[in-house]
Amino acid sequence: MSVGSAAMDRTITLLAAILLLTGCKESRHNGTVSTSPPMVQQKPAETAVAIEPAIPACRLVTTDEVGGIQGATITDTKSSAGPSGGLIMSQCYYSAKEPNKSVSIAVIQPSAKSLSGADTRDYWASTFGRFAQGSSPSDQEKKEEDQKLGETRAEEEKRTPPKKIDGVGEEAYWSGNRFGGALYVLKGNVILRVSVGGPDNEEVKINKSKAIAEKALERLP
C-alpha cells in the first residue's frame, strides 16, 4: 500500500468516527425528557366577605371616655362584627390595664337586607316585652322565650328577671346574674348593650353602664 493510500484510509476512518460521535450526541439530546412537573395554574383563594356594620361600635365612645367612667386605663380596643339572627351585631372590647376592668359595647342593628329597619324593635319586644310593667305573658310566649334563651338562661331569669332602668334611651333593662350583668338600651332601630367588669356592686355597674350608654347614644346616626 502506498503512503498516499494509507493517509487517505486514516482520514476516512477519522471522519467516520467524528460522524458517529456527532450522531450519538444528537440522539441523546433529542431523546432527553424533562422531569420537571408541568405548571399548574393556581386558583385564587376564596376570601370570606367581611361584614361592614352601618354603626361600628368602637366609633361611639373613645378610650379616654370609657377609662374615665370605668376608672381604668384602657390599653387597647378590639372590634368585631357578625350576623345575629336576622340582625347585625357590632362589638367593641376595651382592654384595661387593671385586672377585670374591661368594658364591652355592642350595637345590635338591622341588616342591609331589612326593608323597614324595624327588625330590631321586634327583637326588643320579644326579649323584654314580657317584663314591661303590667304585662302578663301567655304560656305560649313563655314557652317560646324559654326555647330561645335556652334552659340555663331561662332558669336564671326566673330567679333574677331583667330590671327596668329609667333615664336612658327610649327603654332600658339591666340583665344581671351572679356572674355579672349588662345594660340593654333601645333607641330608634338600634339596641346598645354595655357591660363593665370589676368588683363594683350592681348599682355602681348600672350607673357606669348608663354613663357609657349616654355617650354612645349621643353619637348614633
C-alpha positions, -999 to +999 in steps of 0.1 A: +000+000+000+013+034-009+019+062+016-009+082-001-034+054+002-026+049+039-031+086+046-064+085+028-076+055+048-067+072+081-086+103+070-117+083+061-116+064+094-113+097+114-142+113+095-164+082+102-156+083+139-164+120+141-198+115+123-206+086+146-198+106+177-219+136+165-248+113+157-248+098+192-248+132+208-277+144+187-296+112+195-291+117+232-300+154+230-332+148+210-343+119+233-340+139+266-373+143+285-378+170+311-386+156+345-399+189+358-437+188+367-460+207+344-470+242+355-504+242+373-525+273+373-533+282+409-568+294+416-570+325+438-581+316+473-617+325+481-619+351+509-648+355+532-669+385+527-664+409+557-694+424+573-693+462+575-719+473+600-736+507+595-727+516+630-692+504+642-693+501+680-657+513+685-665+547+670-692+556+695-672+561+727-635+570+730-610+551+751-605+581+773-642+584+780-645+547+788-615+548+810-627+579+829-661+564+836-647+530+845-618+543+865-593+523+845-565+527+820-577+514+786-548+499+767-565+486+735-597+481+716-608+452+695-637+454+671-658+426+656-690+423+637-712+394+626-748+383+620-770+377+649-802+361+637-816+385+611-797+414+627-761+426+627-741+429+659-710+452+661-689+448+692-661+467+708-640+453+736-620+478+756-590+461+773-579+476+806-546+477+824-563+469+857-575+433+862-611+426+855-620+462+845-625+457+808-656+471+791-677+458+762-701+477+740-723+461+714-746+477+688-774+455+676-787+469+643-808+460+613-790+442+584-787+457+550-815+434+538-840+449+563-867+467+544-882+488+573-854+486+599-880+476+625-865+441+630-845+454+660-876+467+677-893+434+671-864+416+687-866+440+717-903+434+721-898+396+720-869+398+745-881+424+770-917+430+762-929+404+788-910+422+815-928+456+809-948+469+838-983+455+837-976+429+810-987+393+816-971+369+791-991+339+779-980+304+784-972+301+747-950+333+749-932+319+779-925+286+761-912+303+730-890+326+751-876+297+771-867+279+739-850+309+725-829+316+756-821+281+765-829+263+797-799+277+817-806+313+809-844+309+813-839+294+848-816+323+857-841+349+845-869+333+865-848+340+896-835+374+886-857+389+858-843+420+840-847+452+859-862+482+841-839+512+841-852+548+837-834+578+824-816+564+794-828+558+758-864+550+750-863+519+772-836+502+791-831+470+811-804+456+833-800+419+829-778+405+857-769+373+875-742+361+899-716+362+871-722+399+862-746+418+840-753+441+811-774+471+803-796+470+772-808+503+758-833+508+729-832+539+707-849+540+674-839+509+655-808+503+675-801+484+707-770+491+728-755+466+751-730+478+777-711+456+801-685+467+826-661+445+846-647+450+880-655+444+917-682+471+919-717+462+932-747+461+908-758+496+915-724+511+906-721+490+875-756+501+863-746+538+868-713+533+849-731+514+821-757+542+819-730+569+816-712+549+788-745+543+770-754+580+771-721+588+754-729+563+727-765+574+722-753+609+715-733+597+685-758+573+670-767+584+634 
